[in-house]
Amino acid sequence: MRFRHRDGTVVHLSYCTNVHPAEDLAGIRAQLADCAEPVRERLGTGLLGLGLWLPHDAATALAADPAAPARLRADLTARGLEVVSLNGFPYEGFHAPVVKHAVYSPDWADPRRLAYTLDLARVLAELLPDDAARGSVSTLPFGWRTAWTAGRRDAVRRNLEALAEGLRRIEAETGRRIRVGLEPEPGCAAETVRQALDGLAGTDHTHLGLCLDACHLAVAHEDPAGAVADCAAAGVPVVKLQASAALQADRPRDPATRAGLAPFAEPRFLHQTREAGAPDTPAAHRFAATQDDPAARDDLPQALDPADGLPGDAPWRIHYHVPLHADPEPPLRSTRSVLSETLHTLFAGPRAVTDHVEVETYTWSVLPEDRRPGDASGGLPAGIAAELDHARRELTALGLRQEDHR
């Protein structure tokens, strides 16, 4: 969906297709018919954006065949779909039975991450609608925090410089600007916005910026307005917002709360947990080998461990993307208010701070069973449509005007 900000900026709203398990082009094309088009129809809009996830093999195949992106773009257009952004964080296997730390591999010290991201940028330059101002690709914030030696930091810097050069070359060849946004995430080498900005200091800010994830901001207990102000002060663009909400437990010692959290301690994805009141991560921790913060655990089962878990003296925020429109069962709740604050910071002012907004709830298949949308209620398309409708109402309340033309 497209919205017009008061400054004239066209803001693209999409949903991220990493919620789907497809790993090849055939599966990706099938999800357009099976889910994306039904979502658009449920929303009653003439145009729906997708934040497309192209796993490594699919991205390589599209980049290697000059005609393949044109065929995919034609299929998208025929279904009333458009792509202005790609999710380049997961490399492959995002719906394996156990993902956990594997999602951070290869990291930005590895040349495979560079090659994959440039393939994504080349493909996106061909998928972009003719009237789109630019494209965006989100990626991991350097990598997981462990083993960041001086040599690995140097490798990251070299690969980021090569990335910027590759993006400049793509723009010169195609006339399309693709920007890559590093996405701060708890537990990573850049957990906070400031850490990511420090890591990007001295890079090409025309083509490299940040992807803000509202769930991650909440888990790290960051202030959205402060984070965006820091980006502006550093001259680093917010290339994309991932509209998401974290799981929150206000009274983690309460037996009812712990019982409610137990079904969310699932085996596929990592659910970093942070207790409120934790001090800011020190600057020296940016590429630290370990994390010793007593108010942080790398996964929810660790946080719940009665012997070595979090103390539970203050509320917990958990990196578990919960549906935007539906609160968890009490006594749990979501950090939807942080998403609202983030949207307000980005769009309530006289100028739009970013033009790409992507709803990213990839956890539908691992939600507690009674929270998953059943066939009788319209299944996954109904759930995604409800989330997008929530985001649409948030944007229109901020004065953005929806434009439905195809």
DAZILIN-V624184 format. One record per helix or strand of 3 or more residues. SS is the DSSP state (A for helix, B for strand). FROM is the first residue (numbers start at 1). TO is the last residue. If there is no record, write none. Layout:
ss=(SS	SS)
from=(FROM	FROM)
to=(TO	TO)
//
This chain:
ss=(B	B	A	A	B	A	A	B	A	A	B	A	B	A	B	A	A	B	B	A	B	A	A	B	B	A	B	A	A	A	A	B)
from=(2	10	17	25	48	56	68	81	100	111	135	150	178	193	208	214	224	238	247	255	273	283	300	316	332	336	356	364	369	375	379	401)
to=(4	16	19	43	52	64	78	87	104	127	140	174	183	200	213	219	234	243	249	262	275	285	304	318	334	347	359	366	371	377	397	403)
//
